[in-house]
């Protein structure tokens, strides 16, 4: 298992869980990052942070700090 921030551009994975707590956990869940959801790494910014992910038909940009708390398989 690894985290969302380690994904390469063009790669897909499935959410295995969240390692965050509190408000950020709730926000990630509201964005659709729940266990079993497919996530596609669409595009990394030139500086590498944030990264655009495809989640349930929406494009969401996440900072590396937040993406590292999303565990994927």
Buried (B, 14 or more C-beta within 10 A) or exposed (E): EEBBBEBEEEEEBEBBBBEBEEEEBEEBBEBBBBEEBEBBBBEBEEEEBBBBBBBEEEEBBBEBEBBBBBBBE
